[in-house]
Amino acid sequence: MSLDGWLLDKLCDPLDKGTLWYVTEENVLLNPRTGQVYEVRGDIAVMLADEATVVADDERARLLALPGRYTGSQSA
């Protein structure tokens, strides 16, 4: 399942309030600035900082290279 475009336009990182990169192939939300990854379960984004994982720089680069889109109104 994937996240609805309307919802993606509303989402931001709960910690720094910045945009996220929605990786469609892996169904995760990545903060490209911090490397925090938020899981998407079904069609629900788990935006809890305690449940996020931090990925290494090489994994962050890999995720950013995959197809996806930024959250927030500028992603249109």
Buried (B, 14 or more C-beta within 10 A) or exposed (E): EEBEEEEBBEBBBBEEEBBBBBBEEBBBBBBBEBBBBBBBEEEEBEBEEEEBEEBEEEBBEEBEEEEBBBBBEEBE
